Amino acid sequence: MVTKLPRIAILGAGNMGGAILQGLIQPGVESVGIRVTTRSEASAIALRATGVTVESLERVPHANSSAVDEADIIVLAVKPVQIAGLLAEIAPGAKPGAIMVSVAAGITVSTMEALWPGAVVRSMPNTPAQVGLGVTGIARGSRVSDEELALVRAMCETFGTVIDVEESEINALSSISGSGPAYVYFLMERFIEVAKERGFSDEAASLMVEGTFRGAAELLARSGESPQKLREAVTSPAGTTAAALGVFGAADLAGIIRAATDAAIARAEEMAQD
């Protein structure tokens, strides 16, 4: 099945902008055209190998304005603090009716709608989008039609799974799936440290931990079972795994996770106020 998309401009080609681009250039996706802007000419040169049109702000200061003049979807993949200035910059020359899609945390739809006359969609992908396994939440603005939302969803599905959410839920989604890969990598780092403390080499420790996380995720995906069922299958009563999980329980790991996501949500709310 071929996914057909209109002209798209991606402003900012860092982790998330680059991940979105990878989804759009994979086999089975056809776009009328893709234009990308990035900060440095070095990154622009690397991205041109994908076959899309890329301009750097270093070489072309007004690259953002020229990138959006024919775009039907404009993806804002810059830092949150840059969003307002970027919208003000590109609004005069953008195509009327273009759909604005933001991947910036903490910048509300109302803030963007005050600067952009058309449709605005907030999205929150995560970095596994780089390998087509992202989870992206999308929240529609007040001026988004069903057809426009479907178009944004089709774009986001090129790099993973899409969840429709209310804007009031997007900070919570960001605290779990958006930031979630960092939590996984943090846990992996800690287990690798412990493995090395137990005498394993750097290579063995990494293979042990990375292979276990990868294998556990793949087993979950293939088995159709819930995480609880798979955990119970490993946990023999009064066995070694039960002893380890008992430590997690005594430390109130569930409460720690709850507090961590609360902190992420609070920070997103602070960023929105700023």
Long-range contacts (C-beta under 8 A, 24 or more apart in sequence): 1-28, 2-28, 2-29, 2-30, 3-28, 3-29, 3-30, 3-154, 3-157, 3-158, 4-30, 4-31, 5-29, 5-30, 5-31, 5-32, 5-73, 5-151, 5-154, 5-155, 5-158, 6-31, 6-32, 6-72, 6-73, 6-151, 7-31, 7-32, 7-33, 7-34, 7-35, 7-70, 7-71, 7-72, 7-73, 8-33, 8-34, 8-35, 8-71, 8-72, 8-73, 8-74, 8-75, 8-155, 9-34, 9-35, 9-36, 9-37, 9-67, 9-68, 9-71, 9-73, 9-74, 9-75, 10-34, 10-35, 10-36, 10-37, 10-75, 10-77, 11-36, 11-37, 11-64, 11-67, 11-68, 11-74, 11-75, 11-76, 11-77, 11-78, 11-86, 11-90, 12-37, 12-38, 12-39, 12-76, 12-77, 12-78, 12-79, 13-37, 13-38, 13-43, 13-47, 13-54, 13-77, 14-77, 14-78, 15-127, 15-130, 16-77, 16-103, 16-125, 16-127, 16-129, 17-75, 17-77, 17-78, 17-103, 18-47, 18-130, 19-125, 19-127, 19-129, 19-130, 19-134, 19-159, 20-75, 20-77, 20-103, 20-125, 20-129, 20-155, 20-159, 21-47, 21-50, 21-52, 22-129, 22-130, 22-131, 22-132, 22-159, 23-129, 23-132, 23-134, 23-155, 23-156, 23-158, 23-159, 23-160, 24-155, 24-158, 24-159, 25-50, 25-51, 25-52, 26-132, 26-158, 29-158, 32-72, 33-70, 35-67, 35-68, 35-71, 36-67, 37-63, 37-64, 37-67, 64-89, 64-90, 65-89, 65-90, 65-92, 65-93, 66-93, 68-93, 68-94, 68-95, 68-98, 69-93, 69-94, 69-95, 70-95, 71-95, 71-98, 72-97, 72-98, 72-99, 72-151, 73-98, 73-99, 73-101, 73-151, 73-152, 73-155, 74-98, 74-99, 74-100, 74-101, 75-101, 75-102, 75-103, 76-100, 76-101, 76-102, 76-103, 76-104, 77-103, 78-104, 79-104, 80-104, 80-105, 80-106, 80-107, 80-271, 83-107, 83-111, 83-112, 84-111, 84-115, 87-112, 87-115, 87-116, 88-115, 91-115, 91-116, 91-117, 99-144, 99-148, 99-151, 99-152, 101-152, 101-155, 105-171, 105-174, 105-178, 105-268, 105-271, 106-171, 106-267, 106-268, 106-269, 106-270, 106-271, 106-272, 106-274, 107-271, 107-272, 108-167, 108-272, 109-139, 109-141, 109-142, 109-167, 111-272, 112-141, 113-141, 113-142, 113-143, 118-143, 119-143, 119-144, 119-145, 119-148, 120-144, 121-148, 121-149, 121-152, 122-167, 122-170, 123-152, 123-156, 124-170, 124-173, 124-174, 124-177, 124-178, 125-156, 125-159, 125-160, 125-178, 126-177, 126-178, 126-179, 126-180, 126-181, 127-181, 128-160, 128-181, 129-159, 129-160, 130-159, 132-158, 132-159, 132-160, 133-160, 134-159, 134-160, 134-161, 135-160, 135-161, 135-163, 135-177, 135-180, 136-160, 136-161, 136-162, 136-163, 137-162, 137-163, 137-164, 137-165, 137-169, 137-170, 137-173, 137-174, 137-177, 137-178, 138-162, 138-163, 138-164, 138-165, 139-164, 139-165, 139-166, 139-167, 139-169, 139-170, 141-167, 171-264, 171-265, 171-268, 171-269, 172-261, 172-265, 174-264, 174-265, 174-268, 175-260, 175-261, 175-262, 175-264, 175-265, 175-268, 176-261, 179-264, 183-260, 184-213, 188-213
